[in-house]
Amino acid sequence: MSQSKAFLRNAPKKTLIAALGIGMAVALTGCNEDTKAADKDTGAAGSKAPSADSTPSSAPTGSSADKPVAAGWQTQTSQKHHFSYDVPAKADKWKVLGADTALSYTDQAGKPIVVMTGSANYREGGCSSSPNPKAMGEAGKGQLATVGTTGGGTDGSLQENARNWAGNWGFAAYGGPDHKPKIEVSQPKPWKEGGINGYTATAKVTVTNRPSKCVPPTAVVHSIAQKLPDGTMHGWVIYADQGVPNALTDTEIKKVMATVRSTDG
């Protein structure tokens, strides 16, 4: 896996991302302000999400967003994307990254197709190779799971963006354009926790490129999407290896998701 330095960049105005899956294409236009790249491969049939938008998130008051919900856990806060969340302690192999450290996967031309900041890694350094070697920065450290935040644009519905963030991160982290994984993305469901009035979606990933046995056969991605009063939409994403030793269980993932909250409205 890549050991390159973190990829830091200014957010552009527009983007288009397409991720191929099982009988579907996940496309996001203009809502991922962290990226500027375009992967316009849309060879699979389109899949639409419901068109209605969510109402803006109502955020918790005070500074409670910066304090861990779970005793002994570590808090990560992204002011840029208006999320706070907790992960288990360092002793449990979790590492909270600098809030501005960016994780990215690139396309064939070397342009980022997904970028997240406000991130944390689980069991970093445990794997010697990746299903997608085009990892940038902390995305290429062999972790068994990564959490972070993304988004910032206004295009599309909140439901569509919840699906796209889940599908696109599954696509990018587990194969990318060179080794397209098989992806099934759920329909979005309402998410009304932590001051967030948004949506969540889940992507189930089957990895097609396994250059070593430490590359997982499958993975899961969960997203939480919120819309702010200014119309911008922001995503929280966790992607996690499955089918390998020490992989996060569904229960452990849900415990982390239960700590996600909005920092402001």
C-alpha positions in Angstrom: 0.0 0.0 0.0 1.0 3.6 -0.6 3.0 5.3 2.2 2.6 8.7 0.6 2.0 11.9 2.5 -1.6 13.1 3.1 -3.2 14.7 0.1 -4.4 18.2 1.0 -6.3 20.3 -1.5 -8.9 23.1 -1.8 -12.4 22.1 -2.7 -13.4 22.8 -6.3 -16.9 23.8 -7.4 -18.2 20.8 -9.3 -17.6 17.1 -9.7 -19.0 14.0 -11.3 -18.4 10.5 -9.9 -19.7 7.2 -11.2 -19.3 3.9 -9.5 -20.3 0.6 -11.2 -22.0 -2.1 -9.3 -24.3 -5.0 -9.8 -26.7 -3.8 -12.4 -26.4 -0.2 -11.4 -24.5 3.0 -11.7 -24.1 5.4 -8.8 -23.6 9.0 -10.1 -23.1 12.1 -8.1 -23.0 15.6 -9.7 -21.8 18.7 -8.0 -22.3 17.6 -4.4 -18.9 16.5 -3.5 -16.9 19.7 -3.1 -13.9 17.9 -1.9 -13.1 16.5 -5.3 -12.7 17.7 -8.9 -12.2 14.5 -10.7 -14.6 12.8 -13.1 -15.0 9.1 -13.7 -17.7 9.1 -16.4 -17.9 5.3 -16.9 -21.6 4.7 -16.9 -21.8 1.3 -18.6 -24.3 -0.2 -16.1 -28.0 0.6 -15.9 -29.0 3.6 -13.9 -30.6 3.3 -10.5 -32.6 6.2 -9.1 -33.2 7.1 -5.5 -36.4 8.9 -4.2 -36.4 12.5 -5.4 -37.7 14.3 -2.3 -35.2 16.3 -0.3 -34.8 16.1 3.5 -35.3 19.1 5.7 -32.1 20.7 7.1 -30.5 19.2 10.2 -31.2 20.6 13.6 -27.9 20.6 15.5 -27.2 20.0 19.2 -26.5 23.1 21.2 -23.3 24.0 23.1 -20.0 22.1 22.9 -21.4 18.6 23.6 -20.5 17.6 20.0 -16.8 17.7 21.0 -17.2 15.4 24.0 -17.3 11.7 23.5 -20.7 10.0 23.8 -19.1 6.7 24.7 -16.9 6.8 27.9 -13.2 6.4 27.1 -13.7 6.8 23.3 -11.9 9.4 21.1 -13.9 12.2 19.4 -13.2 13.4 15.9 -14.9 16.7 14.7 -15.1 18.0 11.2 -16.1 21.7 11.3 -15.9 21.7 7.5 -18.6 19.0 7.2 -20.5 19.7 10.4 -20.1 16.2 12.0 -18.7 14.9 15.2 -18.4 11.2 16.0 -16.5 8.9 18.4 -14.3 5.9 17.8 -12.9 3.5 20.4 -9.6 4.2 22.3 -6.1 4.0 21.0 -5.7 0.7 22.9 -8.4 -0.7 20.7 -6.3 0.0 17.6 -8.1 3.2 16.5 -6.2 6.2 15.3 -7.8 9.7 15.0 -6.2 11.7 12.2 -5.7 15.4 11.9 -9.0 17.1 11.0 -7.6 18.5 7.8 -5.7 15.3 6.7 -7.3 14.1 3.5 -7.7 10.5 2.3 -8.2 10.0 -1.4 -8.4 7.4 -4.2 -7.6 8.4 -7.7 -8.8 7.5 -11.2 -6.6 6.3 -14.1 -5.4 9.9 -14.7 -4.3 10.4 -11.1 -7.2 12.7 -10.2 -9.1 12.1 -6.9 -12.5 10.5 -7.4 -13.3 10.5 -3.6 -11.8 12.5 -0.8 -12.6 12.6 2.9 -11.3 14.6 5.9 -12.1 14.5 9.6 -11.1 10.8 9.6 -10.1 7.9 11.7 -8.5 4.5 10.9 -8.9 1.1 12.6 -5.9 -1.2 12.8 -3.7 0.8 10.5 -0.8 -1.0 8.8 -2.1 -4.5 9.0 -2.1 -5.3 5.2 0.7 -5.2 2.7 -1.4 -4.6 -0.4 -4.7 -3.1 -1.6 -7.5 -3.9 -4.0 -6.9 -0.4 -5.3 -3.2 0.7 -5.4 -4.3 4.3 -6.3 -4.6 5.4 -2.7 -3.4 8.8 -1.6 -2.1 9.7 1.9 -3.6 8.0 4.9 -6.0 6.0 2.7 -3.1 3.6 1.9 -2.0 2.5 5.3 -3.5 -1.0 5.4 -6.3 -0.2 7.8 -9.2 -2.6 8.3 -11.7 0.3 8.5 -11.8 4.0 7.8 -14.3 6.7 8.9 -14.5 10.3 7.6 -16.6 13.1 6.2 -17.1 14.4 2.7 -19.5 16.5 0.5 -20.3 20.2 0.7 -22.2 20.7 -2.6 -25.8 21.3 -3.4 -26.6 19.1 -6.4 -29.0 16.1 -6.2 -31.3 15.1 -3.4 -30.1 14.1 0.1 -31.3 10.5 -0.5 -29.3 10.3 -3.8 -26.2 11.6 -2.1 -26.5 9.1 0.8 -26.5 6.3 -1.8 -23.8 7.8 -3.9 -21.4 8.3 -1.0 -21.8 4.7 0.1 -21.4 3.3 -3.4 -18.6 5.6 -4.5 -16.4 4.9 -1.4 -17.0 1.1 -1.8 -16.0 1.4 -5.5 -12.9 3.5 -4.9 -11.5 1.8 -1.8 -12.0 -1.7 -3.0 -10.8 -1.7 -6.6 -11.5 1.6 -8.4 -11.6 2.0 -12.1 -8.9 -0.6 -12.8 -10.4 -3.4 -10.7 -14.1 -2.6 -10.4 -15.7 -4.3 -7.4 -19.2 -5.6 -7.4 -21.5 -3.3 -5.4 -25.0 -3.5 -4.1 -26.4 -0.2 -2.6 -29.5 -0.1 -0.5 -32.3 2.3 -0.8 -31.8 5.3 1.6 -33.5 5.2 4.9 -34.3 8.2 7.3 -31.6 8.9 9.9 -32.8 11.0 12.8 -30.1 10.7 15.5 -27.6 13.1 17.0 -29.4 16.2 15.8 -29.3 14.9 12.2 -32.5 14.9 10.1 -31.0 13.0 7.2 -30.6 9.7 5.4 -28.4 6.6 5.6 -27.5 4.0 3.0 -25.4 0.8 2.9 -23.2 -0.6 0.2 -22.2 -4.3 0.2 -19.0 -4.8 -1.8 -17.5 -7.9 -3.3 -13.8 -7.4 -4.0 -12.7 -8.7 -7.5 -8.9 -7.9 -7.1 -7.2 -9.8 -4.3 -3.5 -9.5 -4.8 -2.8 -11.0 -1.4 -4.8 -12.9 1.2 -5.0 -9.9 3.5 -7.1 -8.1 1.0 -10.7 -8.8 2.1 -13.2 -10.8 0.0 -16.0 -8.4 0.9 -16.6 -5.1 2.6 -19.4 -2.9 3.8 -19.9 0.9 3.6 -22.4 3.0 5.6 -23.2 6.6 4.9 -25.1 9.3 6.8 -26.1 12.4 4.9 -27.3 15.7 6.3 -28.5 18.9 4.7 -27.7 22.3 6.3 -29.8 25.4 6.2 -27.6 26.9 3.5 -28.5 24.0 1.1 -25.2 22.2 1.2 -25.2 18.4 1.8 -22.5 16.7 3.9 -21.7 13.0 4.3 -20.3 10.8 7.1 -18.9 7.5 5.8 -17.4 4.3 7.3 -16.0 1.6 5.0 -14.8 -1.6 6.6 -13.1 -4.8 5.4 -15.1 -8.0 6.0 -14.1 -11.7 6.0 -10.6 -11.1 7.4 -9.3 -11.5 11.0 -10.1 -8.6 13.3 -12.7 -7.1 10.9 -15.3 -4.9 12.6 -18.5 -6.6 13.3 -21.9 -5.2 12.4 -22.5 -4.5 16.1 -19.2 -2.6 16.4 -19.9 -0.5 13.3 -23.4 0.4 14.6 -21.9 1.5 17.9 -19.7 4.0 16.1 -22.6 5.1 13.9 -24.7 5.8 17.0 -22.2 8.5 18.1 -22.5 10.5 14.9 -23.9 14.0 15.6 -24.2 17.4 13.8 -22.0 20.2 15.1 -24.3 23.0 14.1 -27.2 23.9 11.8 
